[in-house]
Amino acid sequence: MNRKTINILIGGPAGAGIESAGLLLGQSLNREGASVFISNEIMSLIRGGHNYNRVRFSFLEPVLCHDETVDIVVALDKDSFAEHLSQLREGGVFVYDKSLEGAATGAGGSTADGVDAPGVKMMPVDLVGTAKELGGEIYKNTVALGVVLGLMGEPLEYLEKMIRDKFGSKGAEVVDANIKALRAGAGFVSEVHFELERGDKFEEEMLLNGNDAFCLGAVAAGCKFVAAYPMTPASSIMHTMAAWGRKKGIVMKHAEDEIAAMNMIVGAGFAGARSMTCTSGGGFALMTEAVGLAGCAEVPCVIAESQRVGPSTGLPTRTEQGDLRQVMHASQGDYPRLVMIPGDVAECYSMGFDAFNLADKYQIPVIVLLDKYLSESIVSISGDHFGTEGLEIDRGKILDSSGASAASEEGFFKRYAESEDGVSGRTLPGTEKGEHVTTSYETDEFGEAVEDRENRVLEMNKRMRKMDGLLAELPEPELVGASADEAEITFVGFGSLKPVLEEVLTELDVKANILLIKHAVPFHSEKIEVILKAANRVILVEQNFSGMMGGVITENTGFKFDEKILKYDGRQMDSEFIINKLNSL
């Protein structure tokens, strides 16, 4: 059976090494020259419940997103039968341990052919018994991976090399047992079930998720201080920055809570350090007053906000795009800010870098809006996307003592001096002739708290003028896919839906394009209005209940969406979901 793309799902209980098994398989396929996408679905339990990991790959074409329909399921618990048997496409294989024979019958299928899944091969294997013979049940995942490779006729050498690299520090006995388990698993397969179509190898690609790509951008931009409190799915940003801290001269502070973390980075930004925090919606809710402090005091800082399902604690380990309004309107009053929304791993890096430059240049808080799917999914990507050539660090209007002297009146430094572009010169603590007071209150040009009407209008107008220059600097939205004249359908979306919508374009029978919104504040109202009003048919696609970005577009342009595809069950939509919904509109 020929396949351009193969999708493998490994399901089992939390704590059974599901994620590690999927990552090991994906890394070995990547080394073999495949384009790989790895996505993980876990319950918010330390142990128990049902988790699963998907590894989708191709030797022929780039794989940029997940697919709900799979070719091979490896079932390590009974729940996998109810959850995943129906997800197999015709010709698929359902691999399970012999001890789960009862679950196979209970699912409505015999152990031979599976009544509930016509065209699916049910394949019982003695995973646990084989593992115990080799030293313990812990090796059953490796046996299962051997079965998977055997079904595809893939060589074992790449995974054997991964096993040596991963387990070498645990000793030769562990390495040998895992390799024997892998070979034993492959030995259970009597014939190759899938013939993989092959093209040129993707030799220069590495595996990376959105959070780590964002960290790479932050490091390249010269981030020196990180304060945060753990909250999934942003927590790995903390771990990565901490791991790189000593080598890159970065201070990573595990704060006592999100309120403290946000205040810390405002203080660090005031002192001149490029600073950032990371959180999700619940943690960001606690940060909002201090975000307003950064806006009022005109202090640069960066916040990475990775969305999960709300309201409140919601579904802590699932994905959604429900925090858009929250980050756009965080804190009371009007103040300049930037909300950037990367759509893929490469943009996590580039926007991670740009966020620090723009924060410094305009002296504002910058929010980079991610989500669980983008933060944690792992994709093959060329290292060419992560070069530093041509990237320049722009610290903005930081004044030395002579600049501070020129910006002073009667010996007092005008920290918030009137300026044409709305950006006043700032000094760092210790700069001679640049001493000033910074506060959360409205101030005059010198930083002194005052309440007169004229000054309030003067300073508010000055701050908000920053948005004009910022908007002009941001790249305008562009259509991806067919030209505006040719496209019968224009999809509108944002964030991690980018690669999913790009896959939709390759599968539709009609010409279509995508309008991706990458900046929510400030907003390219005029450009977006022109694009949408010229489109033949416009369909909004979002991972939330209310179509939040659609509402933002309507507010700013007057364009109303008559057709929407929305999903809010905590699982990312795939291209098949979008096409099915499109056909029913």
C-alpha positions as CSV (number, residue, x, y, z in Angstrom):
1,M,0.0,0.0,0.0
2,N,1.6,3.2,-1.1
3,R,1.6,6.3,1.1
4,K,3.1,9.8,0.6
5,T,2.5,10.6,4.2
6,I,2.3,8.3,7.2
7,N,0.6,9.2,10.5
8,I,1.3,7.1,13.6
9,L,-0.5,7.4,16.9
10,I,0.8,5.9,20.2
11,G,-1.8,5.9,23.0
12,G,-1.5,4.9,26.6
13,P,-1.8,6.0,30.2
14,A,0.1,9.0,31.6
15,G,3.5,8.0,32.9
16,A,3.9,5.2,30.4
17,G,6.5,7.1,28.3
18,I,4.1,7.9,25.4
19,E,5.7,11.3,24.7
20,S,9.2,9.9,24.9
21,A,8.4,7.1,22.5
22,G,6.9,9.4,19.9
23,L,9.8,11.8,20.2
24,L,12.3,9.0,19.8
25,L,10.5,7.8,16.7
26,G,10.2,11.3,15.2
27,Q,13.9,12.0,15.8
28,S,15.0,8.8,14.1
29,L,12.8,9.5,11.1
30,N,14.1,13.0,10.9
31,R,17.6,11.7,10.9
32,E,16.7,9.3,8.1
33,G,15.7,12.4,6.0
34,A,11.9,12.7,6.6
35,S,9.9,15.8,7.2
36,V,8.3,15.2,10.6
37,F,5.5,16.8,12.7
38,I,5.0,15.6,16.3
39,S,2.0,16.5,18.4
40,N,1.1,15.5,21.9
41,E,-2.3,15.3,23.7
42,I,-2.1,14.8,27.4
43,M,-4.6,15.0,30.3
44,S,-3.9,17.3,33.2
45,L,-3.0,14.3,35.5
46,I,0.3,13.3,36.8
47,R,-0.6,9.6,36.4
48,G,-3.6,7.9,34.9
49,G,-6.0,9.0,32.2
50,H,-5.3,8.6,28.6
51,N,-2.6,10.4,26.6
52,Y,-1.5,10.0,23.0
53,N,1.3,11.2,20.7
54,R,1.1,11.5,16.9
55,V,4.1,11.3,14.6
56,R,3.3,12.4,11.0
57,F,6.0,12.2,8.4
58,S,6.9,12.1,4.7
59,F,9.9,11.5,2.6
60,L,8.3,13.2,-0.3
61,E,6.8,16.5,0.8
62,P,7.0,18.9,3.8
63,V,4.7,18.0,6.7
64,L,3.7,21.2,8.7
65,C,0.8,20.1,10.8
66,H,-1.1,17.2,12.4
67,D,-3.8,15.0,10.9
68,E,-6.6,13.5,13.0
69,T,-6.9,10.4,10.8
70,V,-4.0,8.0,11.3
71,D,-2.4,5.0,9.5
72,I,-1.0,3.1,12.5
73,V,-2.3,3.0,16.1
74,V,-0.2,1.6,18.9
75,A,-2.5,0.8,21.8
76,L,-0.9,0.5,25.2
77,D,-4.2,0.7,27.2
78,K,-7.9,-0.1,26.8
79,D,-8.9,3.5,26.2
80,S,-7.0,3.5,22.9
81,F,-9.7,1.2,21.4
82,A,-12.6,3.6,22.1
83,E,-10.6,6.7,21.3
84,H,-8.6,5.8,18.2
85,L,-10.0,2.7,16.4
86,S,-12.4,4.9,14.5
87,Q,-9.6,7.3,13.6
88,L,-7.8,4.8,11.4
89,R,-8.1,5.3,7.7
90,E,-8.9,2.4,5.5
91,G,-5.9,0.1,5.2
92,G,-4.6,1.1,8.6
93,V,-3.1,-1.1,11.3
94,F,-4.2,-1.3,15.0
95,V,-1.3,-2.7,17.0
96,Y,-2.1,-3.7,20.6
97,D,-0.7,-5.9,23.4
98,K,-2.2,-9.4,23.6
99,S,-3.2,-8.7,27.2
100,L,-5.8,-6.3,25.8
101,E,-7.7,-9.0,23.7
102,G,-10.9,-8.4,25.7
103,A,-10.8,-4.7,24.9
104,A,-10.6,-5.5,21.2
105,T,-13.6,-7.7,21.4
106,G,-15.5,-5.1,23.5
107,A,-14.8,-2.5,20.9
108,G,-17.0,-4.4,18.5
109,G,-14.2,-5.9,16.5
110,S,-12.6,-9.3,16.4
111,T,-8.9,-9.6,17.0
112,A,-8.5,-10.6,13.3
113,D,-10.3,-7.9,11.3
114,G,-12.1,-5.5,13.5
115,V,-15.8,-5.3,12.7
116,D,-16.1,-1.6,13.8
117,A,-13.3,-0.6,11.5
118,P,-13.7,-2.1,8.1
119,G,-10.5,-2.3,6.1
120,V,-8.4,-2.1,9.3
121,K,-5.9,-4.8,10.3
122,M,-6.0,-5.7,14.0
123,M,-2.6,-6.8,15.1
124,P,-2.2,-8.3,18.6
125,V,1.5,-8.5,19.7
126,D,3.1,-9.8,22.9
127,L,4.6,-6.4,23.8
128,V,4.7,-6.8,27.5
129,G,5.8,-10.5,27.5
130,T,8.6,-9.7,25.1
131,A,9.7,-6.8,27.1
132,K,9.8,-8.8,30.4
133,E,12.0,-11.4,28.7
134,L,14.5,-8.6,27.9
135,G,14.6,-7.2,31.4
136,G,11.3,-5.5,32.3
137,E,8.0,-4.1,31.1
138,I,9.7,-0.7,30.6
139,Y,10.9,-1.9,27.2
140,K,7.5,-2.5,25.8
141,N,7.4,0.9,24.1
142,T,10.6,0.0,22.2
143,V,9.2,-3.3,21.1
144,A,6.2,-1.4,19.8
145,L,8.4,1.0,17.9
146,G,10.1,-2.0,16.2
147,V,6.6,-3.2,15.1
148,V,5.9,0.2,13.6
149,L,9.2,0.4,11.7
150,G,8.6,-3.2,10.5
151,L,5.1,-2.3,9.1
152,M,6.7,0.4,7.1
153,G,9.8,-1.5,6.0
154,E,12.0,1.1,7.5
155,P,15.6,0.4,8.5
156,L,16.2,0.1,12.2
157,E,19.7,1.7,12.1
158,Y,18.5,5.3,12.7
159,L,16.4,4.4,15.7
160,E,19.2,2.2,17.0
161,K,21.6,5.2,16.8
162,M,19.0,7.3,18.6
163,I,18.8,4.7,21.4
164,R,22.6,4.7,21.8
165,D,22.6,8.5,22.0
166,K,19.7,8.7,24.4
167,F,20.5,5.8,26.7
168,G,24.3,5.7,26.4
169,S,24.7,7.3,29.8
170,K,22.6,4.6,31.5
171,G,25.1,1.9,30.5
172,A,25.6,-0.8,27.9
173,E,23.0,-3.1,29.4
174,V,20.1,-0.6,29.0
175,V,21.3,0.2,25.4
176,D,21.5,-3.5,24.4
177,A,18.1,-4.3,25.9
178,N,16.5,-1.5,24.0
179,I,18.1,-2.5,20.7
180,K,17.0,-6.2,21.3
181,A,13.5,-5.0,22.0
182,L,13.4,-2.9,18.8
183,R,14.6,-5.9,16.7
184,A,12.2,-8.2,18.5
185,G,9.3,-5.8,17.6
186,A,10.3,-5.7,14.0
187,G,10.5,-9.5,14.0
188,F,6.7,-9.7,14.7
189,V,6.0,-8.2,11.2
190,S,5.9,-10.9,8.5
191,E,5.4,-8.5,5.6
192,V,5.7,-4.7,4.9
193,H,2.2,-3.1,5.1
194,F,3.1,0.4,3.8
195,E,5.3,1.3,0.8
196,L,6.5,4.9,1.4
197,E,6.9,7.2,-1.6
198,R,10.3,8.9,-1.5
199,G,11.9,12.1,-2.9
200,D,15.0,14.0,-2.0
201,K,15.9,13.9,1.7
202,F,15.2,16.8,4.0
203,E,18.8,16.6,5.1
204,E,19.3,20.0,6.7
205,E,16.3,20.0,9.0
206,M,16.1,19.9,12.7
207,L,13.2,19.3,15.1
208,L,11.9,22.3,17.1
209,N,8.8,23.5,18.8
210,G,7.4,27.1,19.0
211,N,8.5,27.8,22.6
212,D,12.1,26.8,21.9
213,A,12.1,28.8,18.7
214,F,10.9,31.9,20.6
215,C,13.7,31.4,23.1
216,L,16.2,31.3,20.3
217,G,14.8,34.6,19.1
218,A,15.0,36.1,22.6
219,V,18.6,35.0,23.1
220,A,19.6,36.4,19.6
221,A,18.0,39.7,20.7
222,G,20.1,39.9,23.8
223,C,17.5,39.0,26.5
224,K,19.3,39.1,29.8
225,F,16.5,38.7,32.5
226,V,13.6,36.3,32.7
227,A,11.2,36.2,35.6
228,A,8.2,33.8,35.5
229,Y,6.0,31.4,37.4
230,P,5.3,28.1,35.8
231,M,2.1,27.7,33.8
232,T,1.5,25.4,31.0
233,P,1.9,25.6,28.1
234,A,4.5,28.4,28.6
235,S,6.6,26.6,31.2
236,S,9.1,25.2,28.8
237,I,10.2,28.7,28.0
238,M,11.4,29.0,31.6
239,H,13.2,25.7,31.4
240,T,15.0,26.5,28.2
241,M,16.1,30.0,29.3
242,A,17.3,28.6,32.6
243,A,19.3,25.8,30.7
244,W,20.9,28.4,28.5
245,G,21.3,31.0,31.3
246,R,24.9,30.4,32.4
247,K,26.3,30.1,28.8
248,K,24.4,33.1,27.5
249,G,24.6,35.4,30.6
250,I,20.9,35.3,31.3
251,V,19.3,35.5,34.8
252,M,16.3,33.2,35.1
253,K,14.2,34.0,38.2
254,H,11.5,31.6,39.3
255,A,9.2,34.2,40.9
256,E,6.7,33.4,43.7
257,D,3.8,34.3,41.5
258,E,2.9,36.0,38.2
259,I,2.3,39.4,39.9
260,A,5.9,39.4,41.1
261,A,7.3,38.1,37.8
262,M,5.7,41.0,35.8
263,N,6.8,43.6,38.3
264,M,10.3,42.2,38.2
265,I,10.6,42.5,34.4
266,V,9.3,46.0,34.5
267,G,12.0,46.8,37.0
268,A,14.7,45.1,34.9
269,G,13.5,46.9,31.8
270,F,13.7,50.2,33.6
271,A,17.3,49.3,34.6
272,G,18.2,48.7,31.0
273,A,18.1,44.9,30.8
274,R,16.2,43.3,28.0
275,S,13.6,41.4,30.0
276,M,10.7,39.0,29.5
277,T,8.2,36.8,31.2
278,C,6.0,33.9,30.0
279,T,2.6,32.6,31.1
280,S,-0.8,31.6,29.9
281,G,-4.2,33.3,30.3
282,G,-4.7,32.7,34.0
283,G,-1.2,33.9,34.9
284,F,-1.6,36.9,32.5
285,A,-4.8,37.9,34.4
286,L,-2.6,38.5,37.4
287,M,0.0,40.4,35.5
288,T,-2.3,43.0,33.9
289,E,-1.9,45.8,36.4
290,A,1.8,45.7,36.0
291,V,1.5,45.5,32.2
292,G,-0.3,48.9,32.6
293,L,2.6,50.1,34.7
294,A,5.0,49.4,31.9
295,G,2.7,51.2,29.5
296,C,2.3,54.3,31.8
297,A,6.0,54.4,32.8
298,E,7.1,53.7,29.2
299,V,9.3,50.8,30.2
300,P,10.2,48.2,27.5
301,C,9.5,44.5,28.3
302,V,8.3,41.3,26.5
303,I,5.5,38.9,27.6
304,A,5.1,35.5,25.9
305,E,1.5,34.4,26.4
306,S,0.7,30.9,25.3
307,Q,-3.0,30.2,25.2
308,R,-4.8,27.2,26.7
309,V,-8.5,26.5,27.2
310,G,-10.5,28.8,29.5
311,P,-12.3,30.3,31.3
312,S,-10.6,29.9,34.6
313,T,-8.4,26.8,34.8
314,G,-10.5,25.3,31.9
315,L,-8.6,22.5,30.2
316,P,-5.0,23.1,31.3
317,T,-3.3,20.9,28.8
318,R,-5.4,21.6,25.7
319,T,-5.2,24.3,23.0
320,E,-7.4,27.3,22.1
321,Q,-7.3,30.8,20.8
322,G,-9.4,32.4,23.5
323,D,-7.0,35.0,25.0
324,L,-6.9,37.5,22.1
325,R,-9.3,40.0,23.7
326,Q,-7.6,39.6,27.1
327,V,-4.1,40.6,25.8
328,M,-5.5,43.3,23.6
329,H,-7.2,45.1,26.5
330,A,-5.0,44.2,29.4
331,S,-5.0,46.7,32.2
332,Q,-7.1,49.8,32.6
333,G,-7.0,52.9,30.4
334,D,-5.4,53.6,27.0
335,Y,-1.7,53.1,26.5
336,P,0.5,51.9,23.6
337,R,1.3,48.3,23.3
338,L,2.1,45.7,20.6
339,V,0.4,42.3,20.3
340,M,2.3,40.0,17.9
341,I,0.9,36.6,16.7
342,P,3.3,34.2,15.2
343,G,1.8,31.4,13.0
344,D,4.6,28.8,12.9
345,V,7.9,27.9,14.4
346,A,9.9,30.2,12.1
347,E,7.8,33.2,13.0
348,C,8.2,32.3,16.7
349,Y,11.9,32.9,16.2
350,S,11.6,36.1,14.1
351,M,8.9,37.7,16.2
352,G,10.8,36.6,19.4
353,F,13.7,38.7,18.1
354,D,11.7,41.6,16.8
355,A,9.7,41.9,20.1
356,F,12.7,43.1,22.0
357,N,13.8,45.6,19.4
358,L,10.3,47.1,19.1
359,A,9.8,47.1,22.9
360,D,13.0,49.2,23.3
361,K,12.4,51.4,20.3
362,Y,8.9,52.4,21.3
363,Q,9.3,51.9,25.1
364,I,6.3,49.7,25.4
365,P,5.2,46.3,26.6
366,V,5.2,43.8,23.8
367,I,3.0,40.7,24.0
368,V,3.8,37.7,21.8
369,L,0.6,35.5,21.6
370,L,1.2,31.8,21.2
371,D,-1.0,28.8,22.0
372,K,-0.5,25.3,23.2
373,Y,-0.5,23.7,19.7
374,L,2.3,26.1,18.5
375,S,4.2,26.1,21.7
376,E,4.5,22.3,22.1
377,S,4.2,20.7,18.7
378,I,7.5,19.8,17.2
379,V,8.2,20.2,13.5
380,S,11.1,19.6,11.1
381,I,12.5,23.0,10.0
382,S,15.6,24.1,8.2
383,G,18.3,25.8,10.3
384,D,18.3,28.6,7.7
385,H,15.4,30.1,9.5
386,F,17.4,30.8,12.6
387,G,20.5,32.7,11.3
388,T,21.6,36.0,12.9
389,E,23.0,37.5,9.7
390,G,21.3,40.8,9.0
391,L,19.7,40.9,12.5
392,E,20.6,44.2,14.3
393,I,19.8,45.0,17.9
394,D,18.1,48.4,18.2
395,R,18.0,49.8,21.7
396,G,16.1,52.9,20.7
397,K,16.5,56.3,22.4
398,I,18.9,55.5,25.2
399,L,20.8,58.7,26.1
400,D,24.3,59.1,27.5
401,S,25.1,62.0,29.8
402,S,25.5,64.5,27.0
403,G,22.2,63.5,25.5
404,A,20.6,63.7,28.9
405,S,22.1,67.2,29.4
406,A,20.6,68.3,26.1
407,A,17.2,67.0,27.2
408,S,17.2,68.8,30.5
409,E,15.7,72.1,31.6
410,E,17.3,74.0,34.5
411,G,19.3,70.9,35.4
412,F,16.3,68.5,35.5
413,F,16.1,65.7,32.9
414,K,12.9,65.6,30.9
415,R,12.3,61.8,30.9
416,Y,8.9,62.2,29.2
417,A,9.7,65.2,27.0
418,E,7.3,66.1,24.2
419,S,8.4,64.5,20.9
420,E,7.1,64.3,17.4
421,D,7.1,60.5,17.2
422,G,5.9,60.1,20.8
423,V,9.1,58.4,22.0
424,S,11.1,60.4,24.6
425,G,14.7,59.9,25.2
426,R,15.4,57.7,28.3
427,T,18.4,57.2,30.5
428,L,19.5,54.1,32.5
429,P,20.1,54.4,36.2
430,G,23.5,55.9,36.9
431,T,23.6,58.1,33.8
432,E,25.0,61.4,34.9
433,K,22.5,64.3,34.3
434,G,19.8,61.7,33.5
435,E,18.4,61.2,37.0
436,H,14.6,61.1,37.1
437,V,11.6,59.7,38.9
438,T,9.4,56.9,37.3
439,T,6.0,56.2,38.7
440,S,2.7,54.5,38.0
441,Y,0.9,57.9,38.1
442,E,0.4,60.3,35.3
443,T,3.4,62.7,35.2
444,D,4.7,65.8,33.6
445,E,7.7,65.8,31.3
446,F,10.1,65.5,34.3
447,G,8.4,62.4,35.7
448,E,6.7,64.3,38.6
449,A,3.1,63.2,39.4
450,V,0.7,66.0,38.3
451,E,-3.0,66.1,37.7
452,D,-3.7,69.2,35.6
453,R,-5.8,68.8,32.5
454,E,-3.4,70.2,30.0
455,N,-0.6,67.9,31.1
456,R,-2.8,64.9,31.0
457,V,-3.8,65.6,27.4
458,L,-0.2,66.4,26.4
459,E,1.3,63.2,27.8
460,M,-1.6,60.9,26.6
461,N,-1.3,62.3,23.1
462,K,2.5,61.9,23.2
463,R,2.3,58.3,24.3
464,M,-0.3,57.3,21.8
465,R,1.6,58.9,18.8
466,K,3.9,55.9,19.2
467,M,1.3,53.8,17.6
468,D,1.4,55.6,14.3
469,G,5.1,55.0,13.9
470,L,4.8,51.4,15.1
471,L,2.0,50.6,12.7
472,A,4.0,52.0,9.8
473,E,7.0,49.8,10.7
474,L,5.1,46.6,10.9
475,P,4.8,44.5,7.7
476,E,1.3,44.8,6.2
477,P,-0.8,41.6,5.9
478,E,-0.6,39.7,2.7
479,L,-2.6,37.0,1.0
480,V,-1.0,33.5,0.9
481,G,-2.0,31.3,-2.0
482,A,-4.0,32.2,-5.1
483,S,-4.0,35.9,-6.2
484,A,-6.9,38.1,-5.1
485,D,-8.3,38.0,-8.6
486,E,-8.2,34.2,-8.9
487,A,-9.3,33.0,-5.5
488,E,-12.8,31.8,-5.0
489,I,-12.4,31.6,-1.3
490,T,-10.4,33.7,1.2
491,F,-9.8,32.1,4.6
492,V,-9.1,34.5,7.5
493,G,-7.3,33.2,10.6
494,F,-4.4,33.9,12.9
495,G,-1.7,32.1,14.9
496,S,-1.2,28.3,14.7
497,L,-3.9,27.8,12.1
498,K,-1.4,29.1,9.5
499,P,0.1,25.7,8.6
500,V,-3.3,24.0,8.8
501,L,-4.8,26.5,6.4
502,E,-1.8,26.2,4.1
503,E,-2.4,22.4,3.9
504,V,-6.1,23.1,3.1
505,L,-5.0,25.1,0.1
506,T,-3.2,22.1,-1.3
507,E,-6.3,19.8,-0.9
508,L,-9.1,22.0,-2.2
509,D,-10.5,21.6,-5.7
510,V,-10.9,25.4,-6.0
511,K,-8.4,28.2,-5.9
512,A,-8.2,29.9,-2.5
513,N,-6.0,32.0,-0.4
514,I,-5.4,33.0,3.3
515,L,-5.4,36.3,5.1
516,L,-3.3,35.8,8.3
517,I,-3.5,38.5,11.0
518,K,-0.1,38.7,12.6
519,H,-0.6,41.9,14.6
520,A,-3.7,42.6,16.6
521,V,-2.5,45.9,18.2
522,P,-1.9,48.1,16.4
523,F,-4.2,47.0,13.6
524,H,-3.8,47.4,9.8
525,S,-7.4,48.4,9.3
526,E,-7.2,50.0,5.9
527,K,-5.2,47.2,4.3
528,I,-7.4,44.5,5.7
529,E,-10.6,46.2,4.7
530,V,-9.4,46.5,1.1
531,I,-8.4,42.8,1.0
532,L,-11.7,41.6,2.4
533,K,-14.0,43.8,0.4
534,A,-12.3,42.7,-2.8
535,A,-12.6,39.0,-1.9
536,N,-15.2,36.7,-3.6
537,R,-16.1,34.6,-0.6
538,V,-14.6,35.1,2.9
539,I,-14.6,32.4,5.7
540,L,-13.4,33.1,9.2
541,V,-11.5,30.2,10.8
542,E,-10.7,30.3,14.6
543,Q,-10.1,28.1,17.6
544,N,-12.6,29.7,19.9
545,F,-16.4,30.0,20.4
546,S,-17.1,33.6,19.4
547,G,-14.7,34.3,16.5
548,M,-12.7,36.8,18.4
549,M,-10.5,38.0,15.6
550,G,-13.5,38.3,13.4
551,G,-15.0,40.7,15.9
552,V,-11.8,42.7,16.0
553,I,-11.8,42.9,12.2
554,T,-15.5,44.0,12.2
555,E,-14.8,46.7,14.8
556,N,-11.9,48.1,12.8
557,T,-13.2,47.8,9.2
558,G,-17.0,47.3,9.3
559,F,-16.6,44.0,7.4
560,K,-19.0,41.3,8.8
561,F,-18.4,37.6,8.5
562,D,-21.3,35.6,7.2
563,E,-19.5,32.3,7.2
564,K,-17.4,30.9,10.1
565,I,-15.6,27.7,10.9
566,L,-15.0,27.6,14.7
567,K,-13.7,24.8,17.0
568,Y,-13.4,25.0,20.8
569,D,-13.1,21.4,22.1
570,G,-9.5,21.9,23.1
571,R,-8.1,20.0,20.1
572,Q,-6.6,21.8,17.1
573,M,-8.6,21.5,13.9
574,D,-6.9,19.8,11.0
575,S,-7.3,20.3,7.2
576,E,-10.0,17.5,6.9
577,F,-12.1,19.2,9.6
578,I,-12.0,22.6,7.8
579,I,-12.8,21.0,4.4
580,N,-15.7,19.1,5.9
581,K,-17.1,22.2,7.5
582,L,-16.6,24.1,4.3
583,N,-18.6,21.6,2.4
584,S,-21.5,21.9,4.9
585,L,-21.6,25.7,4.9
